[in-house]
Amino acid sequence: MALIVQKYGGTSVGSPERMKNVVRRVAKFKALGHQIVVVVSAMSGETNRLIGLAKEMQAQPDPRELDMVISTGEQVTIGLVSMGLMQEGLKAKSYTGAQVKIITDSAFTKARILSIDEQNIRADLANGYVVVVAGFQGIDSKGNITTLGRGGSDTTGVAIAAALHADECQIYTDVDGVYTTDPRLVPEARRLKTITFEEMLEMASLGSKVLQIRAVEFAGKYRVKLRVLSSFDEEGDGTLITFEENDKMEQAIISGIAFNRDEAKITVRGVPDKPGIAYQILGSISEANIDVDMIIQNVGVDGTTDFSFTVHRNEFDKAMDILKNQVQSHIGARDVVGDNKTAKVSVVGVGMRSHVGIASKMFRTLAEEGINIQMISTSEIKISVVIHEKYLELAVRVLHKAFDLDQEPA
C-alpha cells in the first residue's frame, strides 16, 4: 500500500464527464489499497472567466479581493469530484486550502507556501477517505485567502506530497510525459522515461510548459518523487523526475531542447566602462518588477561598453521606456536599441558535465543553417542562445536531430 498524491489540471476536470474519468482512475488506485489525496485545479477556462468578471467591476482588481474571487474556481471542482467519488461508493471529503491550513505569505495573487498542517488529511486517510484538496490556494497568518499564481496547483500537489512524505506525487495533464522537445514542432520527439530534477528545472525555466517551475523546485528541495502522466490515457508510465544518482537514468548526453518565443533583446550602447554601471542600468528595471534573463557586456576600444540583456516580450515596451527616459541621459549612454522579435533555444542535459564539444556542435549546427547567434548563456547543464524568431522552429528541429534525440538511448 502506498500513499499517493494525484494532481489533475484544468483540462483534466474541464467537464463533468472528464471529472468522472478522474473519479474512475482514483477508484482504481483505491481498489489496489492505496491511500489517495487528489489535488485539483479549477475547470479549464474558469479562472480566466473569474478574472474577467473582476475586471468588469474594477479595472485593476484589488489583489486581496481578486484572490477571494478566483479561489472559488477550485472550490467548485473539489465539491464536484468528491460527489463523483461518493457516487462510486467511496468515502470522500473535500478541503479548501484554508481548511487544510496551507499557510502562505501575504503576497496576494502570487503567494508562497510557508507550511502545511496535514493532520486532518492524515486522519481522514487513516479512516479510509479519499481526500480532495483545492490547488492554487492557501491562507495567510491573518486569515486572508491567497492564491499561488499561475500553475500553482502543481505546487500545491508537490507541497502536500512533501508534508505527507508521500510515496509519489503524480501530475496528470494533457500530455503523457516530458518530451525531448515539443512534439507539435518536432514529430520525432520522444517521451523520456526519466529526467533529473536539475534538467526539469532548466526545461521549465527555459520555456517548457509541462510543469510549473516552483513545483519542480519544491519537489527537488524536499526530494518528492514526481511523475508526469496523461489524464486521458489509461495506460503508460509517464515520465519520472528523479535524481542523477539513480543508476537507471537514461544515459543521453542531452535530454531535451527547450525554447521560448517570448524573448526581447535590449542593448544600451556607448556606456562608460566603470564600476556600478550594470547596477545603474538594471536597478531601475528591477524596481519596475521586470525580470531580466540573459546579460552580455562587450567592452569597446574607446573605453565604453555595450550592455545587452533580454526581458519577456510583454515587458519590452515598459523596459525601453524606462531606459530611454530615466537611465540613458543619467549614465551618459549613446543610445538604447531593442528587438522584440527574438527567441531563445536551449540544449539541456546533465551529460554536459562529462562530455566536451557540446557548445561547438550546437554552434556548428546552427551555422550550417545560416542561423546567426545574437547572445549566448551557459550553465553546467545547459547552453542557451538568442536568435531571430523566424529561425526558431528550424533551430529546434536541426538541434534535435544533431543530438540524436529522435533515437532511443543505447
Buried (B, 14 or more C-beta within 10 A) or exposed (E): EEBBBBBBBBBBBBEEEBBBBBBEBBBEBBEEEBBBBBBBBBBBEBBEEBBEEBEEEEEEBEBBBBBBBBBBBBBBBBBBBBBBBBEBEBBBBBBBBBBBBBBBBEBBBBBBBEEBEBEBBBEBBEEEBBBBBBBBBBBBEEEBBBBBBEBBBBBBBBBBBBBBEBBBBBBBBBBBBBBBBBEEBBEEBBBBBBBBBBBBBBBBBBBBEBBBBBBBBBBBEEEBBBBBBBBBEEEEEBBBBBEEEEEEBBEBBBBBBBBBEBBBBBBBBBBEEEEEBBEBBBEBBEEEEBEBBBBBBEEEEEEBBBBBBBBBBEBBEBBBEBBBEBBBEEBEBEEBBBBBEBBBBBBBBBBBEEEEEBBEBBBEBBEEEEBEBBBBBEEEBBBBBBBBBEBBBBBBBBBBBBBEBBEEBE
